[in-house]
Amino acid sequence: MAEKKKNAKMANRNVGVETIKDDGDKYVVLRNGAQVYSGKGVALAEAVRLATSLQEGAGIAKVEGGTWTPGTVDDNNEFIAFQTA
């Protein structure tokens, strides 16, 4: 009788897991100051994904009431609002 082979190991389920945690706030993707995608906003990780998938440069902004606060994501994957000059 042939030896039984071990079952294949499952793939690492953590591959592709978002590194940016949802902070509960909503964000929009902007290009030249205009909202690119319609809606009331998405999670930070989704906004970053959408902004980086555009061919032309785009940014993100935090939705605060009826206004947007443009900013960026730092090395700690946290939203940092741009400072006005």
Secondary structure in CASP SS format (residue, H / E / C, confidence):
PFRMAT SS
TARGET T0000
AUTHOR 0000-0000-0000
METHOD secondary structure of the structure
MODEL  1
M C 1.00
A C 1.00
E C 1.00
K C 1.00
K C 1.00
K C 1.00
N C 1.00
A C 1.00
K C 1.00
M C 1.00
A C 1.00
N C 1.00
R C 1.00
N C 1.00
V C 1.00
G C 1.00
V C 1.00
E C 1.00
T C 1.00
I C 1.00
K C 1.00
D C 1.00
D C 1.00
G C 1.00
D C 1.00
K C 1.00
Y E 1.00
V E 1.00
V E 1.00
L E 1.00
R E 1.00
N C 1.00
G C 1.00
A E 1.00
Q E 1.00
V C 1.00
Y C 1.00
S C 1.00
G C 1.00
K C 1.00
G C 1.00
V E 1.00
A C 1.00
L H 1.00
A H 1.00
E H 1.00
A H 1.00
V H 1.00
R H 1.00
L H 1.00
A H 1.00
T H 1.00
S H 1.00
L C 1.00
Q C 1.00
E C 1.00
G C 1.00
A C 1.00
G E 1.00
I E 1.00
A E 1.00
K E 1.00
V E 1.00
E E 1.00
G C 1.00
G C 1.00
T E 1.00
W E 1.00
T E 1.00
P E 1.00
G E 1.00
T E 1.00
V E 1.00
D C 1.00
D C 1.00
N C 1.00
N C 1.00
E C 1.00
F E 1.00
I E 1.00
A E 1.00
F C 1.00
Q C 1.00
T C 1.00
A C 1.00
END
